Amino acid sequence: MEVSIFYVLLILTVMMSAFYVFKSDGQTSSKPLMLKAISSFMFTGLAIYACFINMFVLGTFIFLLGFVASCFGDVVLGLPDFPELKENKSKLILSGGLFFAVAHIAYYIGMILLFGWVWWSLLIAVPFALFFYLFNRIVMKINYGKMSAGIAFYSLFISIVVCQGLYAFISLPISIYSVVIALGFLLFYASDIVLMRIYFGENQNSKQLYYYNLAFYYSAQIMLAVSLFFL
């Protein structure tokens, strides 16, 4: 019965996220932001229920804090699209980034507690960070402006978290859990690369960019929630 409920919640979460992605194209009204908040609440609820089925341990509890911080980050990063908040765009992006930094810290610590850590994962993170920062900066001609240092730090940190997720795939026996958690963090990484183009690129109002960013992001979060079910 509990497993069946989980799959029903999973289907509803996927449907709600897909509906939001379809409806959101950079519109500056309260409706898309409300749908965004609901979608974030649903993948967080899915993660909580997955832990409820498998019993809470310290690692999964800390991992769950990442979902909660992501919810706050989602809402805050939706605010810069409103014209009346344009003057506070940099501050809002920074605030949203801080929430996601907290989320990544929670994900990272949770993964370490669940399946360990190795020092060489930090070395692998370096090329991931360089690609994240330089791809949009050089290839896409994006100027980060005063936020260059902050973006550089964020690119390194998210790369460290991604590589910890990849470590699960490398170190653990091949399973749905190891595959889903690694793929989830890779999609998270991809969504953030697109997000840089949305906030700092010249074609920041492109509907296609919003679709890619949100599709990658919600797919990532749902996969991370699902990984807790298969843990």
C-alpha positions in Angstrom: 0.0 0.0 0.0 2.8 2.5 0.9 4.6 1.7 -2.3 1.5 2.2 -4.3 1.0 5.6 -2.7 4.5 6.6 -3.5 4.0 5.8 -7.2 0.8 7.8 -7.2 2.6 10.8 -5.6 5.4 10.4 -8.2 3.0 10.5 -11.1 1.2 13.5 -9.6 4.5 15.3 -9.1 5.7 14.6 -12.6 2.4 15.8 -14.0 2.4 19.0 -11.9 6.0 19.8 -12.8 5.3 19.2 -16.5 2.3 21.4 -16.3 4.3 24.2 -14.7 7.1 23.9 -17.2 4.6 24.1 -20.1 2.9 27.1 -18.6 6.0 29.0 -17.5 7.8 31.0 -20.2 9.2 33.8 -18.2 5.8 35.4 -17.5 5.9 38.0 -14.8 2.7 37.3 -12.9 1.8 35.6 -9.7 0.3 32.5 -11.3 3.5 30.9 -12.7 5.2 31.7 -9.3 2.4 29.9 -7.5 2.7 26.9 -9.8 6.4 26.9 -9.2 6.0 26.8 -5.5 3.4 24.0 -5.7 5.7 21.9 -7.9 8.6 22.4 -5.5 6.4 21.5 -2.5 5.4 18.3 -4.3 8.9 17.0 -5.1 9.8 17.8 -1.4 6.8 15.9 -0.2 7.7 13.0 -2.5 11.2 12.9 -0.9 9.8 13.0 2.6 7.4 10.2 1.9 10.2 8.1 0.4 12.1 8.5 3.6 9.0 7.6 5.6 8.8 4.3 3.8 12.5 3.5 4.2 12.9 4.9 7.7 14.7 8.1 8.5 18.4 8.1 9.2 20.8 11.0 9.7 21.9 11.0 6.1 18.5 11.0 4.6 17.3 13.7 7.1 20.1 16.0 6.1 19.4 15.2 2.4 15.8 16.3 3.0 17.0 19.7 4.2 18.3 20.2 0.7 14.8 19.9 -0.7 13.4 22.4 1.8 16.2 24.9 1.0 15.5 24.3 -2.7 11.9 25.3 -2.2 12.9 28.6 -0.8 15.4 29.1 -3.6 12.8 28.3 -6.2 10.5 31.1 -5.0 13.2 33.7 -4.6 14.7 33.1 -8.0 11.3 33.5 -9.5 11.0 37.1 -8.2 13.6 38.8 -10.5 11.2 38.3 -13.5 8.8 40.8 -12.0 9.4 44.3 -13.5 8.8 46.1 -10.2 11.7 44.1 -8.7 14.1 44.7 -11.5 16.3 47.1 -9.4 16.8 44.3 -6.8 17.6 41.6 -9.4 21.2 41.0 -8.3 20.3 40.8 -4.7 17.4 38.4 -5.4 19.7 36.2 -7.6 22.3 36.2 -4.8 19.7 35.3 -2.2 18.3 32.5 -4.3 21.8 31.3 -4.9 22.5 31.2 -1.2 19.4 29.0 -0.6 20.6 26.6 -3.3 24.1 26.7 -1.8 22.6 25.5 1.5 20.7 22.9 -0.5 23.8 21.6 -2.1 25.6 21.6 1.3 22.8 19.4 2.7 22.9 17.1 -0.4 26.6 16.8 -0.1 26.7 16.0 3.6 23.8 13.6 3.2 25.6 11.7 0.5 28.8 11.5 2.5 26.9 10.0 5.4 25.0 7.6 3.1 27.8 6.1 1.0 31.2 7.7 1.9 33.7 10.1 0.3 37.0 10.1 -1.5 39.5 12.9 -2.0 39.8 12.5 -5.7 36.2 13.5 -6.2 37.5 17.1 -5.5 40.0 16.8 -8.4 37.3 15.6 -10.8 35.2 18.6 -9.8 37.8 21.1 -11.1 37.1 20.5 -14.9 33.4 20.5 -14.2 33.7 23.9 -12.5 35.8 25.3 -15.3 33.4 24.2 -17.9 30.4 25.6 -15.9 32.1 29.0 -15.6 33.9 29.3 -18.9 31.4 27.8 -21.3 28.9 30.7 -20.8 31.6 33.3 -20.2 33.7 32.5 -23.3 31.6 30.5 -25.7 28.3 32.2 -25.1 29.9 35.7 -24.4 28.1 36.2 -21.1 29.4 38.9 -18.8 28.7 38.0 -15.1 29.6 41.5 -14.1 30.0 42.2 -10.3 28.8 38.6 -9.6 31.8 37.0 -11.4 33.5 35.9 -8.1 30.2 34.5 -6.7 29.5 32.6 -9.9 33.0 31.2 -9.9 32.6 30.0 -6.3 29.1 28.5 -7.1 30.4 26.7 -10.2 33.1 25.0 -8.1 30.7 24.1 -5.3 28.0 22.6 -7.5 30.7 20.7 -9.4 31.9 19.2 -6.1 28.4 18.1 -5.3 27.8 16.7 -8.8 31.0 14.6 -8.5 29.9 13.2 -5.2 26.8 12.1 -6.9 28.9 10.5 -9.7 30.9 8.8 -6.9 27.8 6.9 -5.9 27.6 5.5 -9.4 31.3 4.6 -9.4 31.6 3.1 -5.9 28.2 1.4 -5.4 27.0 -1.7 -7.2 25.0 -0.7 -10.3 21.4 -0.2 -9.1 18.5 2.1 -9.7 19.7 4.2 -6.7 23.2 4.7 -8.0 22.0 5.5 -11.6 19.2 7.8 -10.5 21.2 9.9 -8.0 24.1 10.4 -10.5 21.8 11.3 -13.3 19.8 13.6 -11.0 22.9 15.7 -10.1 24.1 15.8 -13.7 20.7 17.3 -14.7 20.9 19.8 -11.8 24.3 20.8 -13.2 22.8 21.3 -16.7 19.9 23.3 -15.4 22.2 25.7 -13.6 24.3 26.2 -16.8 21.2 27.2 -18.6 20.1 29.4 -15.7 23.3 31.5 -16.2 22.2 32.3 -19.7 18.7 33.2 -18.6 19.9 35.7 -16.0 23.1 37.1 -17.7 22.7 36.4 -21.4 21.4 38.8 -24.0 18.6 36.4 -25.0 17.5 36.0 -21.4 13.8 36.2 -22.3 13.9 33.2 -24.6 11.1 30.8 -23.9 13.2 27.9 -25.0 15.8 28.6 -22.3 13.2 28.6 -19.6 11.8 25.3 -20.9 15.3 23.7 -20.9 16.2 25.1 -17.5 12.9 24.0 -15.8 12.8 20.7 -17.5 16.3 19.8 -16.4 15.7 21.2 -12.9 12.5 19.4 -12.1 13.7 16.2 -13.6 16.7 16.4 -11.4 14.8 17.1 -8.2 12.3 14.3 -8.9 15.1 11.9 -9.6 16.8 12.8 -6.3 13.5 12.3 -4.5 13.1 8.9 -6.2 16.6 7.9 -5.2 15.6 8.0 -1.6 12.9 5.5 -2.3 15.4 3.0 -3.8 18.1 3.7 -1.2 
